[in-house]
Amino acid sequence: MGKRIYVQRRGKGSQLFRAASQKRIAPLIYPSESDEAVYGIVEDLLHEPGRGAPIAHIRLENGDSYYNVAVEGLHIGQRIGFGPNVPLHTGNVLLLRDIPSGTAICNLERKPGDGGKLVRSSGTSSTIVSHGQEMTSLRLPSRKNIDLRNMCRATIGLVGASGRLEKPFMIAGERWAKLRAKGHRYPNVKGISMIASSHPHGGGRHRRSLKPTSVSRNAPPGQKVGLIAPKWSGRKKKQRGSR
């Protein structure tokens, strides 16, 4: 009897497959909305394991503090504005209705008051295309246009650590440590390279699976590998009359 495959082991949630969440600093959530402008000071710039972008610890004048993504050019001791009637400056948090078109922004709220959900990866930014009566059109880093409510908040600037991916991994241990902090599995071995008792696609001297690789959506964990509920599989057929 062979050992359980990775799909079954990950589903149990053992310590080997859990993310190192105890090393996380804090969630990146905007403070509660205020009718008046509130200012604060950047106390520290921190690195959180499992997160590519640096984070900034900002303490407001009213005593509250929050963590936000650190934008390019942000430094310790910088004065940060939060709320309405705040000047358009790097690091400030404004409503979408108060940000002019063409401005680079990040850490967008999908819904007013959710604390920021979009555009938080290192080196990314979104651009405001146009304003409407209730909605604002934006272009995401994926070049997809979306519409958000004017009352959603966003941070002015480009997310820091834009050159993080320019240096390649020289040894496999560095890549393993990065993915381990995120709770990802590395290295990822192909099923056809395993023995038959370790994977449904394994066994035999061949370079492809001798069994169907398409499985049902309701398959048990021991069989749910490969193409899960695909719309189609195999090579596409050419349409008649096409070249």
C-alpha positions as CSV (number, residue, x, y, z in Angstrom):
1,M,0.0,0.0,0.0
2,G,1.4,3.3,-1.1
3,K,1.6,6.6,0.8
4,R,-1.0,9.3,0.5
5,I,-0.6,11.8,-2.4
6,Y,0.1,15.5,-1.8
7,V,-3.6,16.4,-2.4
8,Q,-4.7,14.3,0.5
9,R,-1.8,15.5,2.8
10,R,-2.5,19.2,2.1
11,G,-6.2,18.7,2.7
12,K,-5.6,17.5,6.3
13,G,-3.7,20.8,7.0
14,S,-0.6,19.4,8.7
15,Q,2.2,21.7,9.9
16,L,4.2,21.0,6.8
17,F,1.6,22.6,4.6
18,R,0.6,25.6,6.7
19,A,1.7,29.1,6.1
20,A,3.8,30.8,8.7
21,S,1.0,33.1,9.8
22,Q,2.5,33.6,13.2
23,K,5.1,35.9,11.7
24,R,2.6,38.2,10.1
25,I,2.7,41.8,11.6
26,A,-0.8,43.1,11.0
27,P,-3.5,43.3,8.3
28,L,-3.5,46.2,5.9
29,I,-6.8,47.9,6.7
30,Y,-7.7,51.6,6.6
31,P,-9.0,53.1,9.8
32,S,-12.7,54.1,10.1
33,E,-13.9,57.0,7.9
34,S,-13.9,60.5,9.3
35,D,-15.7,63.7,8.2
36,E,-12.6,65.8,8.8
37,A,-9.0,65.4,7.6
38,V,-6.7,63.5,9.9
39,Y,-2.9,63.6,9.8
40,G,-0.3,61.2,11.0
41,I,3.4,60.4,11.0
42,V,5.1,57.4,9.4
43,E,6.8,55.7,12.4
44,D,8.5,52.7,10.7
45,L,8.9,50.8,7.5
46,L,8.6,47.0,8.0
47,H,8.9,43.8,6.1
48,E,6.4,41.1,6.6
49,P,7.3,37.5,5.7
50,G,5.1,36.2,2.8
51,R,4.4,39.7,1.5
52,G,6.4,41.2,-1.3
53,A,5.6,44.8,-0.7
54,P,7.0,46.7,2.3
55,I,4.4,48.1,4.8
56,A,4.4,51.3,6.7
57,H,3.3,51.8,10.3
58,I,1.4,55.2,10.5
59,R,0.2,56.7,13.8
60,L,-2.5,59.4,13.5
61,E,-2.8,62.5,15.6
62,N,-5.9,61.1,17.4
63,G,-3.9,58.2,18.8
64,D,-5.0,55.5,16.3
65,S,-2.5,53.7,14.1
66,Y,-2.8,51.5,11.0
67,Y,-0.6,49.7,8.6
68,N,-0.6,50.5,4.9
69,V,1.4,49.5,1.9
70,A,4.6,51.7,1.5
71,V,4.6,53.6,-1.7
72,E,7.7,54.7,-3.6
73,G,9.4,57.7,-2.0
74,L,7.8,57.2,1.5
75,H,10.2,57.7,4.4
76,I,10.1,57.6,8.2
77,G,8.8,60.8,9.7
78,Q,6.8,61.8,6.7
79,R,3.4,63.5,7.4
80,I,0.5,61.5,6.0
81,G,-3.0,62.9,5.4
82,F,-6.2,60.8,5.7
83,G,-9.7,61.8,4.8
84,P,-11.4,64.5,2.7
85,N,-9.8,67.8,1.7
86,V,-6.3,66.2,2.0
87,P,-3.7,67.5,-0.5
88,L,-2.7,65.3,-3.4
89,H,0.6,64.0,-2.1
90,T,2.4,60.7,-2.2
91,G,1.2,58.4,0.6
92,N,-2.0,60.3,1.4
93,V,-5.3,58.5,1.4
94,L,-8.2,60.1,-0.5
95,L,-11.6,59.3,-1.9
96,L,-11.7,58.4,-5.5
97,R,-13.9,61.4,-6.3
98,D,-11.2,63.7,-5.0
99,I,-8.4,62.2,-7.1
100,P,-7.9,63.7,-10.6
101,S,-7.8,61.6,-13.7
102,G,-4.4,60.1,-14.6
103,T,-3.2,59.8,-11.0
104,A,-1.3,56.6,-10.0
105,I,-3.0,55.0,-7.0
106,C,-2.8,51.7,-5.0
107,N,-4.5,49.8,-2.2
108,L,-8.0,50.4,-3.6
109,E,-11.2,49.6,-1.8
110,R,-13.6,47.4,-3.7
111,K,-16.5,48.6,-1.5
112,P,-16.6,51.7,0.6
113,G,-15.2,50.9,4.0
114,D,-13.7,47.4,3.4
115,G,-10.2,48.7,4.2
116,G,-8.5,48.1,0.8
117,K,-8.4,45.0,-1.4
118,L,-7.0,45.8,-4.8
119,V,-3.5,46.7,-6.2
120,R,-1.3,45.9,-3.3
121,S,1.5,43.9,-4.9
122,S,5.0,45.3,-5.2
123,G,5.6,47.7,-8.1
124,T,2.0,47.9,-9.2
125,S,-0.4,50.8,-9.5
126,S,-3.8,51.7,-10.9
127,T,-4.7,54.7,-13.0
128,I,-7.9,56.7,-12.9
129,V,-9.5,57.0,-16.3
130,S,-12.6,59.1,-15.7
131,H,-15.2,60.1,-13.1
132,G,-19.0,59.8,-13.2
133,Q,-21.8,60.9,-10.9
134,E,-21.5,57.8,-8.7
135,M,-18.8,55.6,-10.2
136,T,-15.1,56.1,-11.1
137,S,-13.5,54.2,-14.0
138,L,-10.0,52.8,-13.3
139,R,-7.4,50.7,-15.2
140,L,-5.8,47.9,-13.2
141,P,-2.2,46.6,-13.6
142,S,-3.7,43.8,-15.7
143,R,-5.0,46.5,-18.1
144,K,-8.5,45.7,-17.3
145,N,-11.0,48.5,-16.7
146,I,-13.3,48.4,-13.7
147,D,-15.8,50.8,-12.1
148,L,-15.7,51.6,-8.4
149,R,-17.9,53.9,-6.3
150,N,-16.7,57.4,-5.7
151,M,-16.7,56.9,-1.9
152,C,-14.0,54.2,-2.1
153,R,-10.6,55.2,-0.7
154,A,-7.1,54.8,-2.3
155,T,-3.5,55.6,-1.5
156,I,-1.6,58.0,-3.8
157,G,1.5,56.6,-5.4
158,L,3.1,53.4,-6.7
159,V,3.6,50.4,-4.4
160,G,7.3,50.1,-3.3
161,A,9.8,47.4,-4.1
162,S,9.2,47.6,-7.8
163,G,12.5,45.8,-8.7
164,R,12.0,42.9,-6.4
165,L,11.5,40.3,-9.2
166,E,14.5,41.6,-11.3
167,K,17.1,39.5,-9.4
168,P,16.7,35.7,-10.1
169,F,16.9,33.0,-7.6
170,M,20.5,31.6,-7.6
171,I,19.8,28.5,-5.4
172,A,16.7,26.4,-4.9
173,G,16.8,27.0,-1.1
174,E,16.0,30.7,-1.6
175,R,13.0,29.9,-3.7
176,W,11.9,27.3,-1.2
177,A,12.1,29.8,1.7
178,K,10.0,32.4,-0.2
179,L,7.3,29.9,-1.1
180,R,7.4,28.4,2.4
181,A,6.5,31.8,3.9
182,K,3.4,31.9,1.6
183,G,2.4,28.3,2.4
184,H,3.1,27.1,-1.1
185,R,4.5,23.7,-2.0
186,Y,8.0,23.6,-3.6
187,P,9.4,21.8,-5.5
188,N,6.4,20.6,-7.5
189,V,7.0,17.1,-8.9
190,K,5.0,15.9,-11.9
191,G,2.6,13.1,-11.3
192,I,4.0,11.1,-14.3
193,S,7.4,11.1,-12.6
194,M,6.1,9.3,-9.5
195,I,5.3,5.7,-8.9
196,A,1.8,4.3,-9.3
197,S,1.3,4.1,-5.5
198,S,2.1,7.8,-5.0
199,H,0.0,9.4,-7.8
200,P,-2.8,8.4,-10.2
201,H,-0.7,9.5,-13.2
202,G,2.4,7.6,-12.1
203,G,3.8,4.2,-12.9
204,G,5.3,2.8,-16.1
205,R,8.1,3.9,-18.4
206,H,6.3,6.6,-20.4
207,R,6.3,10.3,-20.7
208,R,2.5,10.8,-20.5
209,S,-0.3,9.5,-18.4
210,L,-1.9,6.3,-19.6
211,K,-5.1,7.2,-17.7
212,P,-7.5,10.0,-18.4
213,T,-6.3,13.2,-16.8
214,S,-9.8,14.8,-16.6
215,V,-11.6,14.3,-13.3
216,S,-15.0,15.2,-11.9
217,R,-15.5,18.3,-9.7
218,N,-16.9,15.9,-7.0
219,A,-14.0,13.5,-7.1
220,P,-12.5,12.4,-3.8
221,P,-9.1,13.9,-2.8
222,G,-7.2,10.8,-3.9
223,Q,-8.4,11.2,-7.4
224,K,-8.8,14.9,-7.8
225,V,-5.6,15.6,-9.7
226,G,-5.0,16.8,-13.3
227,L,-7.7,18.6,-15.3
228,I,-10.5,19.3,-12.8
229,A,-13.9,19.6,-14.5
230,P,-12.4,21.0,-17.8
231,K,-14.7,22.6,-20.4
232,W,-12.7,20.9,-23.1
233,S,-9.4,18.9,-23.3
234,G,-7.1,17.9,-26.1
235,R,-6.0,19.7,-29.2
236,K,-8.4,22.2,-30.7
237,K,-9.9,21.2,-34.1
238,K,-9.5,23.7,-36.9
239,Q,-12.7,25.2,-38.2
240,R,-13.7,24.5,-41.8
241,G,-12.6,27.2,-44.2
242,S,-9.9,28.5,-41.8
243,R,-6.2,28.4,-42.7
